Amino acid sequence: MERLYEVFDIKLRNTSLKFKRFLFDNIDWGNRLISIQGARGTGKTTLVLQHIKEQFTAPSKEVLYADVNHIYFSQHTLIDLADQFFKAGGKYLFLDEIHKYPNWSVEIKQIHDTYAGLQVVFSGSSILEIMKGEADLSRRVVSYLLPGMSFREFLELDKGLVFESYNLELLLKNHMHIAHTISESIRPMEHFAGYFKYGYYPYFKESKKAYPEKLLNTINLILEVDLPAVEKIDFNNIRKLKSLLSVIAESVPFKPNTQKLAELIGVSRATIIRFFSLLDKAQLLLLLQNATKGIRKLGKPDKIYLNNPNLMFSLSPENPNKGTLRETFFFNQVKSGHTVELPKSGDFLVDNKYLFEIGGKTKDQKQIAGFDNGWLVKDDIETGSGNVVPLWLFGFLY
C-alpha cells in the first residue's frame, strides 16, 4: 500500500487548481458513497484530485486515492485495501478507473456496508450501470455524470475568462441581456469555430496541433478498453462497432434502417440496437427519439448524431456539414440537463415544452410557426431578439 501512497502524492503535486470543471461545485461531497462517471478524457481524475488537494491541505493517513488499474490490485482486492486503510485510520477512499476491476460493484457494496465510518468515491466510464450485476448500488450511491466541456468552460480554460452559467429558462428569458454582457468581454464568434474543432475535451490544452490524433486514440481506447471492461464484447464485435461508427460518421444526422445496417455490419438487428445503446453510453453517439413514441422508445432511435462536433471533425474531417455541426452542438449542450426529443415539426423538443429550430442567420420561422414556445436558434449572429437566440449562447448552460 505504500506504493499507492507514493503514486497518489506524485499525482496530487502535479494537479492544478486553476481550472475546475462545472461539476466540481455541484457534487455533494458529504455523501458516503459517490459515483462520478464520464467518457474517457472528460477530466474525472483531475476533478477528484482537485477536491482532495483543496479539502486536505497536506498528505494525511485519512485520505487515499488509488487507480484500480495499478499492479497492486493484481494481488490485492478492493476489500483488502479498504480493510487495511480503515484500520490504519483511513476515512476517505477515492478509487479511479473502477470499471477495469472485475466484480467492482460487489466489493464496493461490501465495503460500504462493512466500514461505517469510511467514505468511498469511485470514478469510471460512463458505460457503467450502477443497478446492473450482482450488487444493486442504486439505493446506496449518489451518482454524477461528467460530460465534455461546454463552450463556456472552453473559454475559461483557453482564454482565462470566467463567465457564469445559466439555466435554460433564464437563458431564453434574458438571452439578449446575457449575450450583450458576455460580448462586452469577448467576441464569442471568434472562438466558436475553434471549440467545434478541439474544445470539448480538456486535453486540447496540452497541444491543439496533436488534438485530432489524440482524440482518435481516445475513441479507440473507449472501444478497445473501456467497453470490454464493462460489457461482454469480443474483439470481432469491437471491429463491427468501429465499422458502425464509421458508417454513421459519414452520414450524420443518421436515420437508421436497422435491417440494412445489420446486413452491412454482419450482425442481427437486435445487436445493432444494442450497439447504438453502447455507443450512446460511451458518449460517442447522441440518440434522438420521436416525441410521440411512448413505450416504443425502447426500440431503435429515429435519428443519430455523433456526440459532439469534435468527433465530427475527427471521424469525418473532410468539410463536415455545417448544419449538422450546429444541430450536434445544440443537442450535446442541452442534453446534459434536459430531455431532448424529435418533434413533428422543428428540430428538437426540449423537456416536452420548448420547440427549437436550428439554422444559419438567414433561417426563417416556418418550422416553428404557431407554437407558443417556439425558438429559432441561429448561428453566425452575436445577439438575437424576441424568439431568435444565438447558437453559441447554448454553450453557457453548464
Secondary structure by P-SEA (a helix, b strand, c coil): caaaaaaaaaaaaaccccccccccccccccccbbbbbbcccccaaaaaaaaaaaacccccccbbbbcccccccccccaaaaaaaaaaacccbbbbcccccccaaaaaaaaaaaccccbbbbbbbccccccccccccccccbbbbbbccccaaaaaaaaccbbbbbbcaaaaaacaaaaaaaaaacccccccaaaaacccccccccccccaaaaaaaaaaaaaacccccccccccaaaaaaaaaaaaaaaaccccccaaaaaaaaacccaaaaaaaaaaaaaaccbbbbccccccccccccccbbbcccaaaaaaaccccccaaaaaaaaaaaaaaccbbbbbcccccccccccbbbbbbcccccccccccccbbbbbbcccccccccbbbcccccccc
